[in-house]
Amino acid sequence: MVNKKIRFHIFDDCVYAYEYTLAHYELLSFIDKKDISSGLFDGYTDVNSNNKDIQLFIKKLAYFDSLKFNGSLHHTHQYFLSKVNGAIATNSGKGYMTHWIYPYKGKFHPQMIRALINIMGIKEGQKLLDPMTGSGTVNVEASLMGIDSVGVDCLPIAVLITKVKTGLLKKIFQGNSLIPFRTSLQPILRIALIIL
Ligand SMILES: C[S@@+](CC[C@H](N)C(=O)[O-])C[C@H]1O[C@@H](n2cnc3c(N)ncnc32)[C@H](O)[C@@H]1O
């Protein structure tokens, strides 16, 4: 029997050590260490495929843009979010979906949050609390992942920004699956922000 491999490719714009570390740990949250057969040094990780759930990887991974399995290339949801619906958010002040709405100083990188949610093992149906929610990066990312969340902040402006960013997603998509979007939604989101 041929031992098939899944080859995970990390986003080319991941350049910092912490991004590689988070990428490594988010993989480990889904995969046994013993199944990882090569590291991330050249931007790839090879994994023994024994009954691994390809759809789960596609849906959840934050730092990988694609995976190759059985001769086919599959893009992750994060690929469509970042590359189609907004600039990759790690190193830029932009961001996909409603992340771009306010340039809040000290806000987290959305991909970092997605990876941490994976690492913590939070799943759909569970509730997440950010007690210092700032501009709501955690709440936006949680709703993109189908996870309920609560945000608290001592600054009313932070609460307002978070409500706008999460409320806009809710109003437009009304419970429909938010990902993946293969065409850019930024024009719709920008017009909706003005109208609603
Ligand atoms: C670094 S920002 C948080 C970034 C945010 N979690 C994100 O997802 O992008 C820190 C926030 O904590 C809030 N904060 C600081 N002390 C607080 C407190 N004692 N209670 C509630 N919020 C607090 C600040 O107003 C600020 O908005």
The ligand as a Tripos MOL2 file, in Angstrom:
@<TRIPOS>MOLECULE
LIG
   27    29     1     0     0
SMALL
NO_CHARGES

@<TRIPOS>ATOM
      1 C1         -4.7480   45.5620   22.4050 C.3       1 LIG1
      2 S1         -6.4230   46.0470   22.4460 S.3       1 LIG1
      3 C2         -7.2310   44.5320   22.1540 C.3       1 LIG1
      4 C3         -7.1440   44.0390   20.7660 C.3       1 LIG1
      5 C4         -8.2850   43.1290   20.4450 C.3       1 LIG1
      6 N1         -8.4660   42.0510   21.4250 N.3       1 LIG1
      7 C5         -8.3020   42.5710   19.0320 C.2       1 LIG1
      8 O1         -8.9020   41.5320   18.8500 O.co2     1 LIG1
      9 O2         -7.7970   43.1780   18.0950 O.co2     1 LIG1
     10 C6         -6.6710   46.2240   24.1780 C.3       1 LIG1
     11 C7         -8.0530   46.7340   24.5560 C.3       1 LIG1
     12 O3         -8.2350   46.4830   25.9460 O.3       1 LIG1
     13 C8         -9.0750   47.4990   26.4750 C.3       1 LIG1
     14 N2         -8.9040   47.4920   27.9470 N.ar      1 LIG1
     15 C9         -7.8100   47.7940   28.6840 C.ar      1 LIG1
     16 N3         -8.0550   47.6190   30.0000 N.ar      1 LIG1
     17 C10        -9.3340   47.1680   30.0950 C.ar      1 LIG1
     18 C11       -10.1650   46.7900   31.1950 C.ar      1 LIG1
     19 N4         -9.7110   46.8400   32.4440 N.pl3     1 LIG1
     20 N5        -11.4170   46.3750   30.9460 N.ar      1 LIG1
     21 C12       -11.8830   46.3100   29.6710 C.ar      1 LIG1
     22 N6        -11.1510   46.6560   28.5820 N.ar      1 LIG1
     23 C13        -9.8830   47.0820   28.7930 C.ar      1 LIG1
     24 C14        -8.5860   48.7540   25.7850 C.3       1 LIG1
     25 O4         -9.5830   49.7420   25.7540 O.3       1 LIG1
     26 C15        -8.2360   48.2250   24.3750 C.3       1 LIG1
     27 O5         -9.3100   48.4540   23.4970 O.3       1 LIG1
@<TRIPOS>BOND
     1     1     2 1
     2     2     3 1
     3     2    10 1
     4     3     4 1
     5     4     5 1
     6     5     6 1
     7     5     7 1
     8     7     8 2
     9     7     9 1
    10    10    11 1
    11    11    12 1
    12    11    26 1
    13    12    13 1
    14    13    14 1
    15    13    24 1
    16    14    15 ar
    17    14    23 ar
    18    15    16 ar
    19    16    17 ar
    20    17    18 ar
    21    17    23 ar
    22    18    19 1
    23    18    20 ar
    24    20    21 ar
    25    21    22 ar
    26    22    23 ar
    27    24    25 1
    28    24    26 1
    29    26    27 1
@<TRIPOS>SUBSTRUCTURE
     1 LIG1         1 GROUP 0 **** ****
